[in-house]
């Protein structure tokens, strides 16, 4: 019985993708423009991250991690819900 319950839980967990945090690119671009940060390199430097990381987040290849989120919020002065969104995974 326990094995069946475990299998049912594992199947559900494996088929239900978790939501993902995504950067609101329009808000990011507005901030970058207001700060005269025309290049991704300048933007990344401002928040203390690499241009590669920023580019991958902007293209949606990876979700922003906690250090990126903290740095972006500190640099922009934005609230989490203004700069990031919770989106369905996939």
N, C-alpha and C positions, 0 to 999 in steps of 0.2 A: 504494500500500500504506500509506504513512504517513498519507494522508488518511483512509483507512478506520479506522485505529487511532485517529486523533485524533477522528473522528466517534463512535466507540464510547466513548471516554473521556468526551467531552463529554456524550453522551446519559446515561451512567451518573451523571456528576456532577450533571446537571440533574434527574434523577429520584430521587436519594437525598438527602433532606433531612438536614442536619446536626443533631446533638443540640443542645439548648438548655439553658442554665443557668436554673433557676427558683428563686425564693425559697421556702423552706419556710414557708408562711404560719402554720401552727400554732406553729412555734418562734418566729417573729417576734412573733406576738400574745402568746405567753407572756412573752417578754422585755419587750415594751412594757407589759404589765400589771404586771410586777414593778417596772418603773421609773416607774409611775404616769403613763404617756404615753397618755392616753385618745384623743387625736385624732391623725389622720394628720399634721396640721400640727406638733404637738409632736414626733412621732416623726421627721419629716423634718428639723426644726430640729436635733434631737439629733445627727443624722448629717451635717448640713451639706448637705442636698439639698432640692429643692423638694417641696412636697406633691403637685404634679402628677406629678412623676417617680415618687415613691413610690406614688401611686395607680395609675398605669399599670403598674407592676411588680406590685403586689398583685393587680390584675385580670388579669394575664397578657398585657397588650397589648404589652409590650416586655420583652425580657430585660434583666436588670441588667447594666450595664457595669462595667468594671474599677474605676472610681472609686467607684461605689455599693457594689460588693462589698467593697472595701478599707475604706470608711467603716463599713459594717454590721458587718464582722468586728471592727474596732477598738472600736466602740461596745458591741457585745454580748459581746465576749470569747469568742465561739463559734469552733469550728473550721469550715472551709469546708464539710466534708461534713455537719455538723450543721445549718447554716443554709441551705445551698443543695443542690439536687439536679440531676443531669444527666438530662434527660428527652428523649424522642424528640420531634423537631420535628413541628409540625403541629397 
